[in-house]
Amino acid sequence: MKIINLFPLSIIQEKILLEENIKTEMHNEIESMVLNSKNKEYKNKDHSWTGDTQGFEYLHKNEKFKDLFLHIKKIAIKYLDHLKIDENFVDLYITRSWATVSNGKENILPHNHLQSHISFAYYLKKGPDDANIVFNGEHFQNEVIPGIFRSPTIKVKGLIKEFNFLNAPSIDLNTREDDIVMFPSKAMHRTQANKINDGRISISGDIVCVLKDSSLLEHVMPPLENWDKL
């Protein structure tokens, strides 16, 4: 029997090894941001602190994070290469970047980033038992019986013999401190619920791809110098 698996979701996972003094400086800067949150009433007690909702959404403009973003640029180019996109045709722009801090059972609900093309999460501080990032299925290509992979009663009953990448409604990606994951911004993702976090800190961001030259090309954003503000 021959099985052909089509249309995978590709996520890049790699290590970024920074000097400890640089990591400590970033850690202290993020702690200062948490203390100086500008929208404290927005944070739900069950959800993680996210800098993009608290007035700190441009970490890439902060000198203390410079070394990190030099690595992120290189990894973004690797990601494009994996997808066989020629990086010589596009400029990459980081549009937003922010820290996320999780304590106790705080988590992040399912969401995606439709305002960008590529997103990433780098784990500045993460214990082995802290919550992982979870990617949720959306299209369920193999769901021959509608709802069979997502039904909680079917899961309890054991109708599905084994959940794997062919039928799982979501997949937890095992990550460690210093890891970065990069993925299409449109991919639905969240963090694990009901896991105890010991001050887990991640740094997330969004990247937009813009053509260097849009001549004779119909798709992809044209160069910024040709834009006019209305």
N, C-alpha and C positions, 0 to 999 in steps of 0.2 A: 504494500500500500504506500502511495506517495502522498504526503501532506505538503501543501504549499501555503505558507503564512504570508499574508499581504498587508501592506499599509501599517508598518509599526510606528509608534511614537518614540523618537530618539531623544534621550536625555544624556547630556555629558556630565560625568562626575570625575572630579580631579582634586588633588591636594594643592593648597597654596600655603607654602611654608614661609612665614614671616618671622623676623627676629622677635624675641619675647618682649623687648622694650617697646617695639612698635605695637604689638598686640595689647600690651598694658596701657599704652597711651590711648588707643582706640577704645578700650574697655572703659577707662576713666571718663573719656569724652561722652560716651553713651550714657553712663551713669549720671553725668551732669545734665544731659538732655532730659532724662526721665524726671529728675528733680525740678527742672524748669519747664515741664510740660505746659503748653498753652491752651489745651483743650481737655482738661482733666475729667470733666463731667461726661465726655464722650466715651471714655473707656469703661466697658462692662467688666464687672469683677471676674467673669468667667473667661474673658478673652485677653489675649496677650497685649502688651503695650506695643504700639506701632508708631514709629517716628513720623511717618507720612501723615498721620492724623493729628499730630501734636506740634507741628510747626518745624519739623526737622527732616525735610524730604530731599535735601541736596547734599548728602555726605560727600559726593564726588567733588564738591567745591571746597571741601574742608582739607587743609594741608595735612592734617593728621592721618588721613585715609589715602594719601597719594600713592603709596607703595602698593596698597591693595588693588587700586583701580588700574595700575600698570599691568598687574597680573591678569585682571579680569578682561582687559582689552585683548591680550594674547589668547586667552581661552575662548573668547567670542569668535576670533578669527579661526581657531581650530574647529569650532562648532560649525561655522559656515562651510569650512572645508569638508567636514564629515558629510554635510548635506549636499556637497558638490555645488555650492554657490561660490562663484568666483569673487573673492573679496576685493579684487582690483576694480570692480565695477561700482562698489558702494562705499559710502562713508558711514561709520557707526557713531551714533550719538547716544550717550547715556542721558536720559531725560529726567529720571528721578532715582534716588537711592536713599534708603532709610534703614534704621535698626529696628529689630523686633526683640523684645525681652519677655521671657515666659517664666513664671514662677508657679509652683504647685501644679494644679490641673488646668491652668490657663491654656487656651488653644486658639487656633485661627480657623474660622469656618471656610467651607468651600468657596472658592472665588477664582477668577482669572483676571488678566490684565489686558483688556481689549484696546487700550490706548497705546499699546506698544507691540513690538514684534518678538523680541527675545527677553526673557526674564531670568534672574539668577538668585540664588540664596547661598551665602557663604557663612559658615559656622565658626564664629569667633570664639564662642564658649559653648561647649556641649559635652555633657557627661554621657557615658554609654547607655544609661537608662532614660535619658531625656527623650522627649517626643521626636519622632521622625516626620519628614515631609511625606504626604500621601498624595498620590495622583489618582483622580477619579476617572473612571471610564465614562464616556459620553455617548458613543455610537453603538456599542455592544454588537459588533459585526457578527459574532457567532451565536447570538441569542436566538436560536431557531424557534423556541417557544417564548413569546413575549413575556418579559419579567422574570424568567426562571433563574437568572443569575443574581437578581437583586432582591428577591423575596426573602424576608427574614424567616418565615415559616418553613420555606423549602430548605433553608440553611440548617435550621434546628432539626428538621426531620431527617436530613442526610440524603436528600434526593440527588444532590450533586456530590459525587464520590470524592472529588478533590478540586479545590480552587487553585488555578494557576494562571499564567499570563494569557491563556486562551479564553478564560471565562470569568476572571475575577472582576467584580464591579469597581474595585479600587486596589491599589498596590502601595504598600509602605516601602519607601526607599531607605535602606539602612545607611545612615551617615554618621560621621565622627567629626570631632573638632578639627578644624583646618580644611575640611572638605568644602568644595563648591559644587553646586548642581546648576546646570543651565538648560533651559527648555523653551519651547514655543510659548509666548505669553498667553496665547489663547487656551492652553491646556488647563483644565480645571484641577486645582490643587488645594490642600489644606494641611493642618498638622493633626497628629493623633490626639484624640480626646482620651480622658481618663488615664493619662500618664503623668507621673509626678516629675515636674521640671525643677532642676536646681539652678535657677538663674540662667537658663539657656539664652544665649545671645546670637542672633543671626543678622546678617546685613543683606538686604535684598535690593534689587534695582531693575530698571527697565531700559531696554536698548531699542532704538529705532534705526532702521536701515534706510538710507537715502542715496539715490543714484548720484554718481559723480557727473554723469552726462546722460540726459534723458532722450537724446536724439534718436528717433526711430524706435523708441521703446514706449509701449502703451501702458505698462504696469510698473509698479513700485513708485515710491515718492520721488518727485523731481528734485533737483538741487535747490537748497535753501536760498541761494542768491537770486533765484528766479521767482521767489514768492513776493507778493505784495500784500501788506496788511490793509484790510478794508476798514 
